[in-house]
Amino acid sequence: MTEKLALPLLLSNPPPTKPSLPIQTHLHHQQLKPTTPTSPPPQHGTPLMQDFLFKQSSDHSKPFTSQTQPDPFPIPRARTRIGKARDRNRGKPWTHHRLSLQGQRVLDSLNDPSFESSELDKILSLLLDYHKEELSLSSGGKEGLSNDVLGVIKGLGFYKKRALAMSVFEWFKNRNDCGSVLSNSAVAVIISMLGKEGKVSVAAALLNDLHKDGFELDVYAYTSLITACVSNGRYREAVMVFKKMEEEGCKPTLITYNVILNVYGKMGMPWNKIKGMFEGMKNAGVLPDEYTYNTLITCCRRGSLHEEAIAVFKDMKLMGFVPDKVTYNALLDVYGKSRRTKEAMEVLREMEVNGCSPSIVTYNSLISAYARDGLLKEAMELKNQMVEGGIKLDVFTYTTLLSGFVRAGKDESAMRVFAEMRVAGCKPNICTFNALIKMHGNRGKFAEMMKVFEDIKNSCCVPDIVTWNTLLAVFGQNGMDSEVSGVFKEMKRAGFVPERDTYNTLISAYSRCGSFDQAMDIYKRMLEAGITPDLSTYNAVLAALARGGLWEQSEKILAEMKDGRCKPNELTYCSLLHAYANGKEIGRMLALAEEICSGVIEPHAVLLKTLVLVNSKCDLLIEAEVAFLELKRKGFSPDLSTLNAMLSIYGRRQMFTKTNEILNFMNESGFTPSLATYNSLMYMHSRSENFERSEEVLKEIIAKGMKPDIISYNTVIFAYCRNGRMKEASRIFSEMRESGIVPDVITYNTFVASYAADSMFEDAIDVVRYMIKHGCKPNQNTYNSVVDGYCKHNHRDDAIMFISSLHELDPHISREEKGRLSERLTKWS
């Protein structure tokens, strides 16, 4: 399996971000998303795009007409441009200072409500007649007509008559002298229009046709296509166009570089690739501007590269640029993603000192930073500061808080935030619904989860890629692999093309379902799709390895990351801890724990919480308590998973006083108990004198609308079997099957062991016969219980007879297994 795990970064040097993607808007809509943010799906290069990029045969291209069908790709998200709008016509009747009198008349005619498409040829012919004398001159004297064509196209675009603008462009494109009439500016405007309508492939085909016809494309035409790709989330195609442009000897401008840098950030390219593009830009004589630096800082967000972000920030100031709100908000967002709330507050103070009053984006970034670390009290205090400062809370503020409470397991607090949001008249967006889906899904409340999914449609929202990824994650963490596959198919049927976050989610989902090979197959398909692994991909693969206890492969992946591929973060080390714990490498786990607690590896809250989890899993009580106390000492709030881990280890040791302390803390702090909470309580009671209490807890789960799992039922069955209450155990078994849960080998072995221990051998063998009939294969413990029962009650001859005739009971029993049981019998002599 190890050979499947190499994580090569497939893309060489990628491109930049466009100034048409406003950094501030990007931050507002992405950095503050409480659910795992995700960018629009990167697409594969379409045949048309590849035709343009690689000069394939013209059979792939489509004729450019106003009736061309729209691209069969997902609807793009609306995006705003970086900086202030420079449209001099905004809010006024449209004018163009280079439009001739006749050009203005043509535009007015085309814009007239009574205009019919059959009149187009006549009207444009009048424009040609007007410039007739000019057209008889050399190509250099045709500037007037070229300016009029550009002005008319831009004017029609301004009045939202894009189809008509494209028809005008096509009319002139079909002339023999189109190269002297159509300017690259006109081409850029048309490409931009097509991009806004999601017709990226049509735009690529247009440039392809012009290129074949000998039209000399300039940097603005190429940049317009790159921008169209970016606006529609087709980042890899944007990179390909950039490379094609360079191959054609067309030098990128500052705007082009800014666009490609942004693309690199969205694609999760390694920092050395992004930095290499930036250095290449400067070496080409293109000086960065403030947008460039803001974009570079934003690129640091995905990989939590706070050190790199502050280095860019310092370089920006050294170059004489004054940081603005966009800069500070971008830096705040990086610190928030990196869980560095102290540094985030220092940025806020510097921001205020320099006269940049905090905006709603600023506060949302800070609230997000605190919420990620579980510091929800501090997050709520910031919310109150916003209200006191006269800043109206928006949907991102509420959703960030709601999501924070969901992550902490405080469902009631989450719903209070949602109710407050409704009362304030703030309409939920798709991110809000995604957080609610995650909350109900994590608690196993699938009916409520699917109701939220229906509410999305009723609220005039549309499920986005995060919605589908959230459903995949929820079903994955509940081990529902068939549902994972079903959702994935529905997602593709809905028109969504899998992108990196989807693949990352699928890797995690299938590994949680125990389908490690399928998880690795998804990873392989991701690479084949040309998608570059990022930090989340590495962490997803590491988490998959950790579940199987494959610590050696995990160490190799970590070494590969440190080798310049991707900077490890706290989640990386969390997975390594789990890999050691599941692989029973306690020494290595404790050594890594020492590095965390001593500060060699920064002790983030999530790392300390993981230490509690793995120590509890390995039944290391003292170490679990030390990690739990260290978490609180550093001012971090434990989340529900951490509290459940402590509850579990105390429950296993029948430490009722400690268990009650944890339960009281959960109750006082507003935590909503999960199924894991109740399962730990059932386990504790099942081993106690008050074992009947375990069924009471089971009933409590069902009354709350939660669905018990197989662990819940097995625990209660064990409680009754252990105390000889086989009638009650059988009743729970029936209820379990009626609920739709299929008994597993542990369920049956519990009955077999109990019957055998009470000399009820016929009943024990009947259970074995029943389990085989219902497709559950006995394991070594099944037959060990029967053989040991015979021997404990001095029925050695019966044990010999049982082993010799075992093939009649289980036709698939192997000789090796019968030999093993005979050896076990000998040890009882």
C-alpha positions in Angstrom: 0.0 0.0 0.0 2.9 2.3 0.7 3.7 2.8 -3.0 0.2 4.3 -3.5 0.9 7.1 -1.1 3.5 9.2 -2.9 2.1 12.7 -3.1 3.7 14.4 -6.1 2.7 18.0 -6.8 1.7 17.7 -10.4 1.5 21.3 -11.5 4.8 23.0 -12.2 4.9 26.7 -12.1 1.3 28.1 -11.8 -0.1 31.6 -12.3 -1.4 34.6 -10.3 -4.5 36.4 -9.1 -6.5 39.0 -11.0 -7.2 42.4 -9.8 -10.7 41.8 -11.0 -11.1 39.5 -7.9 -11.5 42.0 -5.1 -9.4 40.9 -2.1 -11.8 42.5 0.3 -14.9 40.8 -1.1 -12.9 37.6 -1.3 -12.2 37.9 2.4 -15.7 38.8 3.3 -17.2 35.9 1.5 -14.6 33.2 2.0 -12.3 33.9 5.0 -15.3 34.3 7.2 -17.1 31.2 6.2 -17.6 29.1 9.3 -17.9 25.9 7.4 -14.9 24.6 5.7 -14.6 27.2 2.9 -14.2 26.0 -0.6 -13.7 27.6 -3.9 -15.7 26.9 -7.0 -14.8 23.6 -8.7 -11.8 23.5 -10.9 -12.6 22.0 -14.2 -10.7 19.8 -16.5 -9.6 21.4 -19.7 -12.5 21.1 -22.2 -11.8 20.1 -25.8 -12.3 23.7 -26.9 -9.9 25.0 -24.3 -7.3 22.4 -25.2 -7.8 23.2 -28.9 -6.9 26.8 -28.2 -4.0 25.9 -25.9 -2.4 23.1 -27.8 -3.3 23.9 -31.4 -5.3 20.8 -32.0 -7.3 20.3 -35.2 -10.1 22.8 -35.9 -12.7 20.1 -35.7 -13.0 20.8 -32.0 -13.9 24.4 -32.3 -17.5 25.8 -32.5 -18.7 28.6 -34.8 -19.1 31.8 -32.8 -22.7 32.8 -32.9 -25.0 34.6 -30.6 -27.1 31.5 -30.4 -24.2 29.3 -29.2 -25.3 27.1 -26.3 -24.0 28.1 -22.8 -21.2 26.1 -21.3 -22.4 22.9 -19.6 -20.6 23.8 -16.4 -21.8 24.8 -12.9 -23.2 28.3 -12.6 -20.3 30.6 -11.5 -20.4 32.6 -8.4 -20.7 36.4 -8.7 -17.5 38.1 -8.0 -16.5 41.7 -7.4 -13.4 43.5 -8.7 -10.4 44.5 -6.6 -10.5 48.1 -5.6 -12.9 50.8 -6.7 -14.9 50.7 -9.9 -13.4 52.9 -12.6 -16.6 53.0 -14.8 -17.1 56.7 -15.6 -20.6 55.9 -16.7 -21.8 54.5 -13.4 -25.0 56.1 -12.4 -25.2 58.1 -15.7 -26.4 57.6 -19.3 -23.7 55.6 -21.1 -21.2 57.6 -23.2 -17.9 56.9 -24.9 -15.5 59.8 -25.5 -14.1 58.1 -28.7 -17.4 57.3 -30.2 -18.2 59.3 -33.4 -21.6 60.9 -34.0 -22.6 58.1 -36.4 -21.3 55.5 -33.9 -23.6 57.0 -31.2 -26.5 56.9 -33.6 -25.8 53.3 -34.4 -25.7 52.5 -30.7 -29.0 54.4 -30.1 -30.6 52.5 -32.9 -29.5 49.1 -31.6 -30.6 50.1 -28.1 -34.0 51.2 -29.2 -36.8 49.0 -27.9 -38.3 48.7 -31.4 -35.0 47.3 -32.8 -35.3 44.0 -34.6 -32.5 41.6 -35.4 -33.2 41.7 -39.1 -32.2 45.3 -39.1 -28.7 44.6 -37.8 -27.0 44.3 -41.3 -28.5 47.6 -42.5 -27.6 49.6 -39.4 -24.0 48.3 -39.4 -23.6 48.9 -43.1 -24.5 52.5 -42.5 -21.6 52.7 -40.0 -19.3 51.2 -42.7 -20.6 53.8 -45.3 -19.8 56.5 -42.8 -16.2 55.4 -42.6 -16.0 54.5 -46.3 -13.3 57.0 -47.2 -11.3 56.1 -44.1 -11.5 52.4 -45.1 -9.9 53.1 -48.4 -6.8 54.3 -46.6 -4.1 52.1 -45.2 -4.9 49.9 -42.2 -3.4 52.6 -40.0 -6.1 55.0 -41.0 -9.0 52.8 -39.9 -8.8 53.8 -36.2 -12.2 55.7 -36.3 -14.2 52.6 -37.3 -12.3 50.4 -34.8 -13.1 52.9 -32.0 -16.8 53.0 -33.1 -17.0 49.2 -33.1 -15.4 49.1 -29.6 -17.7 51.8 -28.3 -20.9 50.2 -29.7 -19.9 46.8 -28.2 -19.1 48.4 -24.8 -22.3 50.4 -24.9 -24.5 47.3 -25.6 -22.7 45.5 -22.8 -23.4 48.4 -20.4 -27.1 48.1 -21.3 -27.0 44.3 -20.6 -27.6 43.5 -24.3 -24.7 41.1 -24.4 -26.2 38.8 -27.1 -26.6 41.7 -29.4 -23.1 42.9 -28.6 -21.8 39.5 -29.6 -23.8 39.6 -32.8 -22.1 43.0 -33.7 -18.7 41.6 -32.9 -19.5 38.5 -35.1 -20.7 40.7 -38.0 -17.3 42.5 -38.1 -15.4 39.4 -37.4 -16.7 37.8 -40.6 -15.3 40.6 -42.7 -12.1 39.9 -44.6 -10.4 42.9 -43.0 -11.6 42.1 -39.4 -8.0 42.3 -38.2 -7.9 46.1 -39.0 -11.4 46.8 -37.8 -11.5 44.8 -34.5 -9.2 45.8 -31.8 -7.8 43.6 -29.0 -9.8 45.8 -26.7 -13.0 44.7 -28.4 -11.9 41.1 -28.2 -11.2 41.6 -24.4 -14.7 43.1 -23.9 -16.4 40.2 -25.7 -14.3 37.6 -23.8 -15.3 39.3 -20.5 -19.0 39.2 -21.5 -18.8 35.5 -22.3 -17.0 34.9 -19.0 -19.8 36.6 -17.1 -22.3 34.3 -18.8 -20.3 31.2 -17.9 -19.4 30.6 -21.6 -15.7 30.0 -21.0 -15.3 27.3 -23.7 -17.0 29.6 -26.2 -14.6 32.4 -25.3 -11.7 30.0 -25.8 -13.0 28.9 -29.2 -13.3 32.6 -30.2 -9.7 33.3 -29.4 -8.7 30.1 -31.1 -10.5 31.2 -34.3 -8.9 34.6 -34.2 -5.5 33.1 -33.6 -5.9 30.8 -36.6 -7.1 33.7 -38.8 -3.8 35.5 -38.1 -5.2 38.0 -35.6 -2.4 39.2 -33.3 -3.7 38.7 -29.8 -2.3 41.0 -27.1 -1.9 40.6 -23.4 -5.3 42.2 -22.7 -7.1 39.6 -24.9 -5.3 36.7 -23.1 -5.8 38.3 -19.7 -9.6 38.6 -20.3 -9.7 34.8 -21.0 -7.7 34.1 -17.9 -10.1 36.3 -15.9 -13.1 34.5 -17.4 -11.6 31.2 -16.4 -11.0 32.4 -12.8 -14.5 33.9 -12.5 -15.9 30.5 -13.3 -13.6 28.6 -11.0 -11.7 27.0 -13.8 -8.3 27.7 -12.3 -6.2 25.1 -14.0 -7.4 26.3 -17.4 -6.5 29.8 -16.3 -2.9 28.6 -15.6 -2.8 26.9 -19.0 -3.9 30.1 -20.8 -1.2 32.0 -18.9 1.5 29.5 -20.1 0.2 29.7 -23.6 0.4 33.4 -23.6 4.0 33.3 -22.4 4.8 30.7 -25.1 3.4 33.1 -27.7 5.9 35.8 -26.5 3.2 37.9 -25.0 4.5 39.5 -21.8 2.1 39.5 -18.8 1.1 42.8 -17.2 0.8 43.5 -13.5 -2.9 42.7 -13.8 -2.1 39.3 -15.4 0.3 38.5 -12.6 -2.1 39.5 -9.9 -4.8 37.3 -11.4 -2.5 34.3 -11.6 -1.1 34.7 -8.1 -4.7 34.7 -6.8 -5.3 31.5 -8.8 -2.2 29.9 -7.2 -3.6 30.7 -3.8 -7.0 29.2 -4.7 -5.4 26.1 -6.1 -3.5 25.5 -2.9 -0.2 25.7 -4.7 2.9 25.2 -2.4 4.3 28.5 -1.1 7.6 28.0 -3.0 5.6 28.0 -6.3 3.7 31.2 -5.4 6.9 32.8 -4.3 8.6 31.7 -7.5 5.9 33.3 -9.6 6.3 36.5 -7.6 10.1 36.6 -8.0 9.6 35.8 -11.7 7.3 38.8 -12.0 9.9 41.1 -10.5 12.7 39.7 -12.6 10.5 40.4 -15.7 10.5 44.1 -14.7 6.9 44.1 -13.5 6.8 45.9 -10.1 4.2 44.7 -7.6 1.5 47.0 -6.3 -0.6 46.9 -3.1 -3.0 44.4 -4.7 -0.1 42.0 -5.3 0.9 42.1 -1.7 -2.6 41.8 -0.5 -3.1 38.8 -2.8 0.1 37.1 -1.5 -1.0 37.5 2.1 -4.4 36.0 1.2 -2.5 33.1 -0.5 -1.1 32.2 2.9 -4.5 31.5 4.3 -5.1 28.0 3.0 -1.9 26.6 4.4 -2.1 28.6 7.6 1.3 30.2 6.6 1.3 32.9 9.2 5.1 33.3 9.2 5.1 33.7 5.4 2.2 36.2 5.6 4.0 38.5 8.1 7.1 38.4 6.0 5.1 39.6 3.0 3.5 42.2 5.2 6.9 43.6 6.3 8.2 43.5 2.7 5.2 45.5 1.6 5.9 48.2 4.1 9.6 48.2 3.1 8.6 48.8 -0.5 6.8 52.0 0.6 3.2 50.7 0.4 0.9 51.6 3.2 -1.3 48.7 4.5 -5.0 49.4 4.2 -8.0 47.7 5.6 -7.8 45.0 3.0 -4.2 44.2 4.0 -5.0 44.1 7.7 -8.1 42.0 7.2 -6.2 39.5 5.0 -3.4 39.2 7.7 -6.1 38.8 10.4 -7.7 36.1 8.4 -4.4 34.2 8.1 -3.8 34.5 11.8 -7.4 33.3 12.4 -6.9 30.3 10.2 -3.6 29.6 12.0 -5.4 29.7 15.4 -3.1 32.6 16.6 -5.6 34.8 18.4 -2.9 36.7 20.2 -1.2 37.9 17.0 -4.6 38.6 15.5 -5.3 41.0 18.3 -1.9 42.7 17.8 -2.8 43.3 14.2 -6.1 44.9 15.3 -4.2 47.2 17.6 -1.8 48.2 14.9 -4.7 48.7 12.5 -6.4 51.2 14.9 -3.1 53.0 15.6 -2.7 53.6 11.9 -6.1 55.1 11.5 -7.8 52.0 10.0 -11.0 51.6 12.0 -12.1 48.0 12.2 -14.8 47.0 9.8 -17.3 44.2 9.9 -14.8 42.1 7.9 -12.2 42.8 10.6 -14.5 41.7 13.4 -15.7 38.7 11.5 -12.1 37.5 11.0 -11.4 37.9 14.8 -14.6 36.1 15.7 -13.7 33.3 13.3 -10.2 33.0 14.9 -11.7 32.7 18.5 -14.4 30.3 17.3 -11.9 28.0 15.7 -10.1 27.7 19.0 -13.2 27.1 20.9 -12.9 30.5 22.7 -16.6 31.1 22.2 -17.0 33.4 25.2 -14.4 35.7 23.7 -16.1 35.5 20.3 -19.4 36.5 21.9 -17.7 39.5 23.6 -16.4 40.6 20.2 -19.9 40.3 18.8 -21.1 42.6 21.7 -18.3 45.1 20.9 -19.6 45.2 17.3 -23.1 46.1 18.5 -21.8 48.7 20.9 -19.7 50.2 18.1 -22.7 50.6 15.9 -21.6 47.8 13.5 -24.6 45.8 12.3 -24.0 42.0 12.5 -24.3 40.3 9.1 -24.9 36.7 8.0 -21.2 35.9 8.2 -21.0 37.0 11.9 -24.0 34.9 12.9 -22.9 31.9 10.8 -19.4 32.0 12.2 -20.7 32.0 15.8 -23.3 29.3 15.0 -20.6 27.1 13.4 -18.3 27.6 16.3 -20.9 26.4 18.8 -21.6 23.4 16.4 -18.0 22.4 16.5 -17.9 22.7 20.3 -20.9 20.5 20.6 -23.1 23.3 22.0 -26.2 22.8 19.9 -28.6 24.8 22.1 -26.2 27.8 22.0 -26.0 27.3 18.2 -29.8 27.4 17.9 -30.0 30.5 20.1 -27.6 32.3 17.7 -29.8 31.1 14.8 -32.9 32.3 16.5 -31.3 35.7 17.2 -30.3 35.9 13.6 -33.9 35.3 12.5 -35.2 38.0 14.9 -32.7 40.5 13.6 -34.1 40.0 10.1 -30.8 38.6 8.9 -31.5 36.0 6.1 -29.6 32.8 6.4 -27.2 32.0 3.5 -26.0 28.7 2.2 -23.1 28.7 4.7 -25.7 28.9 7.6 -27.6 26.0 6.2 -24.4 24.0 5.8 -23.5 24.6 9.4 -27.0 23.3 10.5 -26.6 20.3 8.3 -23.3 19.5 9.9 -24.8 20.0 13.4 -27.7 17.6 12.9 -25.5 15.1 11.0 -22.9 15.0 13.7 -25.6 14.1 16.2 -27.0 11.3 14.0 -30.3 13.3 13.5 -30.6 12.5 9.8 -34.3 13.4 9.5 -33.5 16.9 10.9 -30.5 17.2 8.6 -32.5 16.4 5.5 -35.2 18.9 6.6 -32.5 21.6 6.5 -31.5 20.4 3.1 -35.1 20.9 2.0 -35.2 24.4 3.7 -32.3 25.4 1.4 -34.7 25.1 -1.6 -37.6 26.8 0.3 -35.3 29.8 1.1 -34.4 30.3 -2.5 -30.8 29.2 -1.9 -29.0 26.6 -4.0 -26.9 23.8 -2.5 -23.2 24.6 -3.2 -20.1 22.4 -3.3 -19.7 22.8 0.5 -23.3 21.5 1.1 -22.5 18.3 -0.8 -19.1 18.0 0.8 -20.7 18.4 4.3 -23.2 15.6 3.5 -20.3 13.4 2.3 -18.4 14.1 5.5 -21.4 13.5 7.8 -22.2 10.1 6.2 -18.5 9.2 6.2 -18.0 9.8 9.9 -21.1 7.7 10.6 -19.6 4.8 8.5 -22.4 5.0 6.0 -20.4 4.2 2.8 -23.4 3.5 0.6 -24.8 6.9 1.5 -21.4 8.5 0.7 -21.4 6.9 -2.8 -25.1 7.9 -3.3 -24.5 11.6 -2.3 -21.4 11.7 -4.6 -23.5 10.5 -7.5 -26.3 13.0 -6.7 -23.7 15.8 -6.5 -22.4 15.0 -10.0 -25.9 14.7 -11.3 -26.6 18.2 -10.0 -23.8 19.5 -12.2 -21.0 19.8 -9.7 -17.6 18.7 -10.8 -15.5 17.3 -8.0 -12.6 19.6 -7.0 -9.9 19.3 -4.4 -12.1 19.8 -1.3 -14.5 17.1 -2.6 -11.7 14.7 -3.1 -10.3 15.5 0.3 -13.7 14.9 1.9 -14.2 11.6 0.0 -10.8 10.4 1.2 -11.8 11.1 4.8 -15.3 9.7 4.4 -14.3 6.4 2.9 -11.4 6.0 5.5 -13.9 6.6 8.3 -16.1 3.9 6.8 -13.2 1.5 7.0 -12.7 1.5 3.2 -9.0 2.4 3.1 -8.4 1.0 -0.4 -11.3 3.0 -1.7 -10.0 6.2 0.0 -6.6 5.7 -1.7 -8.4 5.0 -5.0 -10.1 8.4 -4.6 -6.7 10.0 -4.0 -5.3 8.4 -7.1 -8.2 9.7 -9.2 -7.6 13.1 -7.8 -4.0 13.0 -9.1 -5.2 11.7 -12.4 -7.6 14.6 -12.7 -4.6 16.9 -12.5 -5.6 18.4 -9.1 -2.6 19.4 -6.9 -2.6 17.9 -3.4 -2.6 20.6 -0.7 -2.3 20.6 3.1 -5.8 19.3 3.5 -5.1 16.5 1.1 -2.0 15.4 3.0 -3.9 15.6 6.3 -6.8 13.6 4.8 -4.4 10.9 3.7 -2.6 10.9 7.1 -5.9 10.6 8.9 -6.8 7.6 6.7 -3.4 6.0 7.5 -3.9 6.8 11.2 -7.1 4.9 11.4 -5.3 1.8 10.3 -2.4 2.4 12.7 0.0 2.7 9.7 2.5 4.8 11.6 5.5 4.0 9.4 3.7 5.2 6.2 2.5 8.3 8.2 6.1 9.2 9.1 7.1 8.9 5.4 4.2 11.3 4.4 5.3 13.7 7.1 8.9 13.6 5.8 7.6 14.2 2.3 5.7 17.3 3.5 8.7 18.7 5.4 10.8 18.2 2.2 9.2 21.3 0.8 5.9 19.8 -0.5 3.7 21.3 2.2 4.2 22.8 5.6 2.8 20.5 8.4 0.3 22.0 10.7 -1.3 21.0 14.0 -3.8 18.6 12.3 -0.8 16.8 10.7 0.6 16.0 14.1 -2.8 15.1 15.4 -3.0 12.4 12.8 0.5 11.2 13.6 -0.6 10.8 17.3 -3.6 8.8 16.2 -1.4 6.6 14.0 0.9 5.8 16.9 -2.1 5.1 19.2 -3.8 2.8 16.8 -0.6 1.1 15.9 0.1 0.5 19.6 3.4 2.5 19.4 2.9 4.0 22.8 6.6 4.9 23.2 6.5 7.0 20.0 3.2 8.5 20.9 4.5 9.6 24.3 7.7 11.0 22.7 5.6 13.1 20.3 3.4 14.2 23.3 6.5 15.4 25.1 7.6 17.5 22.1 4.1 19.1 22.1 4.0 19.8 25.9 7.6 21.1 26.0 6.8 23.5 23.1 9.1 22.0 20.5 5.9 21.6 18.5 3.6 24.4 19.3 0.9 23.1 21.7 -2.2 24.3 19.8 -5.5 23.7 21.5 -6.4 21.0 18.9 -3.1 19.1 19.7 -3.8 19.1 23.4 -7.3 17.9 22.8 -5.9 15.1 20.6 -3.5 14.1 23.4 -6.5 13.7 25.7 -8.2 11.5 23.1 -5.3 9.2 22.3 -4.3 8.8 25.9 -7.9 7.9 26.8 -8.0 5.5 23.8 -4.8 3.8 25.2 -6.2 3.8 28.7 -3.4 6.1 30.0 -5.3 7.8 32.8 -2.6 9.9 34.2 -1.4 11.1 30.8 -5.0 11.9 29.8 -5.5 14.0 32.9 -2.2 15.8 32.5 -3.2 16.8 28.9 -6.7 17.8 30.0 -5.3 20.0 32.8 -2.7 21.5 30.4 -5.5 22.4 28.0 -7.4 24.3 30.7 -4.1 25.9 32.0 -3.4 27.4 28.7 -6.9 29.0 28.6 -8.4 26.7 26.0 -11.9 25.4 26.3 -12.4 21.7 26.0 -14.8 20.6 23.3 -17.3 17.8 23.3 -14.9 15.2 21.9 -12.4 16.0 24.7 -15.0 15.8 27.4 -16.3 12.5 26.0 -12.7 11.1 26.1 -12.4 11.9 29.8 -15.9 10.5 30.4 -14.9 7.3 28.6 -11.7 6.7 30.6 -13.4 7.5 33.9 -16.4 5.3 33.0 -14.2 2.3 32.1 -12.6 2.6 35.5 -15.9 3.0 37.3 -14.8 6.4 38.6 -18.4 7.7 39.2 -17.4 10.8 41.1 -15.1 12.0 38.2 -17.7 11.0 35.7 -20.3 13.2 37.4 -17.8 16.1 37.5 -17.5 15.9 33.7 -21.3 15.6 33.2 -21.9 18.6 35.5 -19.3 20.6 33.6 -20.9 19.7 30.3 -24.3 20.7 31.6 -23.2 24.0 33.1 -21.2 24.9 30.0 -24.1 24.2 27.6 -22.7 21.2 25.9 -25.2 18.9 24.1 -24.4 15.3 24.8 -23.7 13.2 21.7 -24.2 9.5 21.1 -20.5 8.9 22.2 -21.4 10.6 25.6 -24.4 8.2 26.1 -22.4 5.2 24.9 -19.7 5.9 27.6 -22.4 6.2 30.3 -24.0 2.9 29.1 -20.6 1.2 29.2 -19.9 2.4 32.7 -23.3 1.2 34.0 -23.2 -2.1 32.1 -20.2 -3.1 34.3 -21.6 -1.9 37.5 -24.1 -3.3 40.0 -26.7 -0.9 38.7 -26.4 -2.5 35.2 -30.1 -1.9 34.4 -29.3 1.8 34.2 -27.7 1.1 30.8 -31.0 0.4 29.3 -32.5 3.5 30.8 -29.8 5.5 29.1 -30.6 3.7 25.8 -34.3 4.7 26.2 -33.2 8.3 26.9 -31.3 8.4 23.6 -34.3 7.2 21.6 -36.6 9.7 23.4 -34.3 12.5 22.4 -34.7 11.6 18.8 -31.2 10.2 18.4 -30.5 6.9 16.7 -28.5 4.4 18.8 -25.8 2.6 17.0 -24.6 -1.0 17.2 -22.3 -0.1 20.2 -25.3 1.2 22.1 -27.2 -2.0 21.7 -24.2 -4.3 22.2 -23.4 -2.6 25.5 -26.9 -3.1 26.9 -27.0 -6.7 25.6 -23.6 -7.3 27.4 -25.1 -5.8 30.6 -27.9 -8.3 30.7 -25.9 -11.3 29.5 -23.2 -10.6 32.1 -25.8 -10.8 34.8 -27.6 -13.9 33.4 -30.6 -11.9 32.3 -30.8 -13.7 28.9 -34.5 -12.9 28.3 -33.9 -9.2 28.6 -30.8 -9.5 26.4 -32.9 -11.3 23.7 -35.5 -8.5 23.9 -32.8 -5.9 23.3 -31.5 -8.0 20.4 -35.0 -8.0 18.8 -35.3 -4.2 19.3 -31.9 -3.8 17.7 -32.9 -5.7 14.6 -36.3 -3.9 14.4 -34.4 -0.6 14.4 -32.6 -1.6 11.3 -29.2 -2.3 12.9 -27.6 -5.6 11.8 -26.0 -7.6 14.7 -22.3 -8.1 14.3 -19.9 -10.8 15.6 -19.5 -9.0 18.9 -23.3 -9.2 19.4 -23.5 -12.9 18.8 -20.3 -13.6 20.8 -21.8 -12.0 23.8 -24.7 -14.4 23.8 -22.4 -17.4 23.0 -20.0 -16.6 25.9 -22.9 -16.1 28.3 -24.7 -19.3 27.4 -21.4 -21.3 27.5 -20.4 -19.8 30.9 -23.8 -21.0 32.3 -23.4 -24.6 30.8 -26.2 -23.8 28.3 -24.2 -25.3 25.5 -27.1 -26.2 23.2 -28.3 -22.6 23.4 -24.7 -21.4 22.7 -24.4 -23.7 19.6 -27.9 -22.5 18.4 -26.6 -18.9 18.5 -23.6 -20.0 16.4 -25.9 -21.8 13.9 -28.2 -18.7 13.8 -25.4 -16.2 13.2 -24.0 -18.4 10.3 -27.4 -18.6 8.8 -27.7 -14.8 8.9 -24.4 -14.2 7.2 -22.2 -13.4 10.2 -19.0 -15.4 10.2 -17.8 -16.7 13.6 -14.3 -15.7 14.7 -11.8 -17.3 17.1 -13.6 -15.8 20.1 -16.8 -17.5 19.1 -15.4 -21.0 19.3 -13.0 -20.2 22.2 -16.0 -19.4 24.4 -17.6 -22.7 23.7 -14.4 -24.8 24.2 -13.5 -22.8 27.4 -17.1 -23.3 28.7 -16.9 -27.0 28.3 -13.5 -27.2 30.0 -14.5 -24.9 32.9 -17.4 -27.2 33.7 -15.3 -30.4 33.3 -16.9 -31.5 30.0 -13.6 -32.2 28.2 -15.1 -35.1 26.2 -17.9 -32.9 25.0 -15.3 -30.3 23.9 -13.5 -32.9 21.9 -16.7 -34.0 20.2 -17.6 -30.3 19.5 -14.3 -29.7 17.8 -14.4 -32.9 15.8 -17.9 -32.3 14.5 -17.5 -28.5 14.0 -17.5 -28.9 10.2 -21.1 -29.9 10.4 -22.0 -26.7 12.2 -19.7 -24.5 10.1 -18.9 -26.0 6.7 -16.4 -23.3 6.1 -14.3 -24.0 9.2 -10.6 -24.6 8.3 -8.3 -27.4 9.4 -6.0 -24.7 10.9 -8.9 -23.4 13.1 -9.8 -26.9 14.3 -6.1 -27.5 15.0 -5.9 -24.3 17.0 -8.9 -25.2 19.1 -7.4 -28.7 19.8 -4.2 -27.0 21.0 -6.3 -24.7 23.2 -8.1 -27.8 24.7 -4.7 -29.3 25.5 -3.8 -26.2 27.5 -6.7 -26.9 29.8 -5.3 -30.3 30.8 
